[in-house]
Amino acid sequence: MGVSKGPLAGVRIVELASIGPGPHAGMMLADLGADVVRVQRPGDGSAAGPMRAQLRGRTIVQADFKNADDIAAVRGLIDKADVVIEGYRPGVVERLGLGPEESRARNPRLIYGRMTGWGQDGPRAERAGHDINYIGLTGALNGIGRKGERPVPPINLLGDYGGGSVFLVLGIVTALYERERSGQGQVVDAAMVDGVLTLAHSIWILSQGGVWSDERGANLLDTGMAWYDTYRTADGKHLAVGAFEPQFYAELLRVLELDPKTLPHQMDPAGQDILRKTFTDIFATKTQDEWAALFDGVDACVTPIRTWTEAARDEHLRARGSLIDVDGILQPAPAPRFSRTPPATPEPAPAQFTPIGEVWT
């Protein structure tokens, strides 16, 4: 790889290949300038096809974990690393001789990031699971969906990434900062169930205060209120409406040419069906583009709902350069942004493996 740029330049990371949040965390760390070496087993197809783009900015090596010499070579990389990322079930890396206790005995400054769904302990720790299972157990999935209907999985953004890779990266960066004072590394146990619970902190507080109900679609921000919902337009597309604050709600009604005196109060739970039908009927009279033009420059919190394809052409995202071309594939740019140490444009995933003995020599 080329010379690293970004706030994490100089940080060496060994990523033991996994799927989902592990490689996503590795990508984010590499985007921010870290020198990330991904260790894959021969024949590993976990990042084949389009998903290979997520391996941008890495060096990739191969190691057969059943071969003692290869294990020794990986152990040698870990001895030189600042961070290890692994996403296996508890006990797997220990059986390989690459676990945190052994690794930190050889490299006391090592930060060992462990990414799992259930965490390193607890009765479910060694059981299989996916994003939908983790968010289901925390209560988060139960809160997503329409009133009287079944819960709707929000793709795998909430558990794998929001509660997973983002918290793993946060833990690693925090441990790196702490190491500057103590000189010691530590283990970061990043469990998706913990991350999702933290993301839902406000809902937990509101529910215990009697402000948020367990009933789906009956609360402030879960489509229980007509002014925080999606609406179909005349051309079959949709709008996102989030007119929460009174001043934004007043602007919504103004553009829709509605007199608030003829409507139920914005916050009246009993009046939401009337408001929703009113909004539904009006939004169905114009196309998405027509509504976007009417709300352009208006602080009513009404925006078009883009498809993935349409988002690539969105004026705001294009102006910010939020999507970039890397090796012919349009993908998100590194985030967040830094004023003094901006990351470089990511290099594409390497086409060839690097011999493990040539890394960090």
Secondary structure as UniProt FT lines:
FT   TURN            7..10
FT   STRAND          12..16
FT   HELIX           21..31
FT   TURN            32..33
FT   STRAND          35..40
FT   TURN            42..43
FT   TURN            46..47
FT   HELIX           49..55
FT   TURN            56..57
FT   STRAND          58..62
FT   TURN            65..66
FT   HELIX           68..80
FT   STRAND          83..86
FT   TURN            90..91
FT   HELIX           92..96
FT   HELIX           100..106
FT   TURN            108..109
FT   STRAND          111..116
FT   TURN            123..126
FT   HELIX           131..138
FT   TURN            139..140
FT   HELIX           141..143
FT   TURN            147..148
FT   TURN            155..156
FT   HELIX           157..165
FT   HELIX           166..182
FT   STRAND          187..191
FT   HELIX           192..199
FT   HELIX           201..208
FT   TURN            209..210
FT   TURN            216..217
FT   TURN            220..223
FT   TURN            226..227
FT   STRAND          228..232
FT   TURN            234..235
FT   STRAND          238..242
FT   HELIX           246..255
FT   TURN            256..257
FT   HELIX           260..262
FT   TURN            266..267
FT   HELIX           269..271
FT   HELIX           272..283
FT   TURN            284..285
FT   HELIX           288..295
FT   TURN            296..297
FT   STRAND          302..304
FT   HELIX           308..311
FT   TURN            312..313
FT   HELIX           315..320
FT   STRAND          323..326
FT   TURN            327..328
FT   STRAND          329..332
FT   HELIX           356..358
FT   TURN            359..360
//
